[in-house]
Amino acid sequence: VAALPYAATASIAAALVAPLMPFIFGPDSAVSTKYLLMLSPWALVFALHQSSAIALTASDRQGARVVVESLGLALVIGMDLWLLRTVGAGAVALALLTAEVFMACGCWLMMRRR
């Protein structure tokens, strides 16, 4: 839970810094701005996922965590294989965020199912 304010701050900072990348790293990094903006929510979603995943482990429900995270891994791989050719590199960010949201919700739901 303590990681959530830090993660929210990191997500906001990433979104605010993204437009400055070409000025800091040069014009060749302009394309990275789009990807940093796409990935800016990741820190917050990852913190939510890890908080519930750690709670599952602490409550001796590691098996439930492994199931959720294995399904999340399958989701990210499947989405990458399906979308990479049509969407391009943005598919990787989309797949990662989708899988993280899935794992955050999945771990949270497993915690609720005592």
C-alpha positions as CSV (number, residue, x, y, z in Angstrom):
1,V,0.0,0.0,0.0
2,A,2.9,2.4,0.7
3,A,4.1,1.9,-2.8
4,L,0.9,3.3,-4.3
5,P,1.6,7.0,-3.8
6,Y,5.1,6.6,-5.1
7,A,3.8,4.7,-8.2
8,A,1.2,7.4,-8.8
9,T,3.9,10.0,-8.6
10,A,6.1,8.1,-11.0
11,S,3.3,7.6,-13.5
12,I,2.5,11.3,-13.4
13,A,6.2,12.3,-13.7
14,A,6.7,9.9,-16.7
15,A,3.7,11.5,-18.5
16,L,5.0,15.0,-17.7
17,V,8.6,14.3,-18.7
18,A,7.7,12.4,-22.0
19,P,7.3,15.6,-24.1
20,L,10.8,16.8,-23.0
21,M,12.6,13.7,-24.2
22,P,13.6,15.2,-27.7
23,F,15.0,18.3,-25.9
24,I,17.0,16.2,-23.4
25,F,18.2,13.4,-25.6
26,G,18.0,14.9,-29.1
27,P,15.5,14.8,-32.0
28,D,16.1,11.1,-32.6
29,S,14.4,10.2,-29.3
30,A,11.1,11.9,-30.4
31,V,9.5,8.6,-31.2
32,S,10.2,7.4,-27.7
33,T,7.9,10.1,-26.4
34,K,4.9,8.3,-27.6
35,Y,5.9,5.0,-25.9
36,L,6.8,6.7,-22.6
37,L,3.3,8.3,-22.6
38,M,1.7,4.9,-23.4
39,L,3.7,3.3,-20.6
40,S,3.3,6.1,-18.0
41,P,0.4,4.3,-16.2
42,W,2.4,1.1,-15.9
43,A,4.1,2.1,-12.5
44,L,0.7,2.5,-10.8
45,V,-0.8,-0.6,-12.3
46,F,2.3,-2.6,-11.5
47,A,2.2,-1.4,-7.8
48,L,-1.5,-2.5,-7.6
49,H,-0.7,-5.9,-9.1
50,Q,2.3,-6.4,-6.8
51,S,0.4,-5.3,-3.7
52,S,-2.3,-7.9,-4.2
53,A,0.2,-10.6,-5.4
54,I,2.3,-10.1,-2.2
55,A,-0.9,-10.3,-0.1
56,L,-1.7,-13.7,-1.8
57,T,1.8,-15.0,-1.0
58,A,1.6,-13.7,2.6
59,S,-1.7,-15.5,3.1
60,D,-0.2,-18.8,1.9
61,R,-2.0,-18.7,-1.4
62,Q,1.0,-18.8,-3.7
63,G,-0.8,-21.2,-6.0
64,A,-3.5,-18.7,-6.8
65,R,-0.8,-16.1,-7.5
66,V,1.0,-18.4,-9.9
67,V,-2.2,-19.2,-11.8
68,V,-3.0,-15.5,-12.2
69,E,0.5,-14.5,-13.2
70,S,0.8,-17.4,-15.6
71,L,-2.4,-16.4,-17.3
72,G,-1.1,-12.8,-17.4
73,L,2.1,-14.1,-19.1
74,A,0.1,-16.0,-21.7
75,L,-2.1,-12.9,-22.3
76,V,0.9,-10.6,-22.9
77,I,2.6,-13.2,-25.3
78,G,-0.7,-13.9,-27.1
79,M,-1.5,-10.2,-27.5
80,D,2.1,-9.5,-28.8
81,L,1.9,-12.3,-31.3
82,W,-1.6,-11.2,-32.5
83,L,-1.1,-7.4,-32.5
84,L,2.6,-6.8,-33.3
85,R,2.3,-7.0,-37.0
86,T,-0.8,-4.8,-37.3
87,V,-0.3,-2.3,-34.5
88,G,3.5,-2.2,-34.5
89,A,5.7,-1.5,-31.5
90,G,2.7,0.1,-29.6
91,A,1.3,-3.4,-29.3
92,V,4.0,-4.2,-26.8
93,A,2.9,-1.4,-24.5
94,L,-0.8,-2.2,-25.0
95,A,-0.1,-5.9,-24.2
96,L,1.9,-5.1,-21.1
97,L,-0.7,-2.7,-19.7
98,T,-3.5,-5.1,-20.4
99,A,-1.7,-8.0,-18.8
100,E,-0.8,-5.9,-15.7
101,V,-4.5,-4.8,-15.3
102,F,-5.6,-8.4,-15.7
103,M,-3.1,-9.6,-13.1
104,A,-3.9,-6.7,-10.6
105,C,-7.6,-7.5,-10.9
106,G,-7.0,-11.3,-10.8
107,C,-4.9,-11.2,-7.7
108,W,-7.3,-8.8,-6.0
109,L,-10.2,-11.0,-6.8
110,M,-8.4,-14.1,-5.5
111,M,-7.7,-12.2,-2.3
112,R,-11.4,-11.5,-1.9
113,R,-12.3,-15.2,-2.4
114,R,-11.0,-16.5,1.0
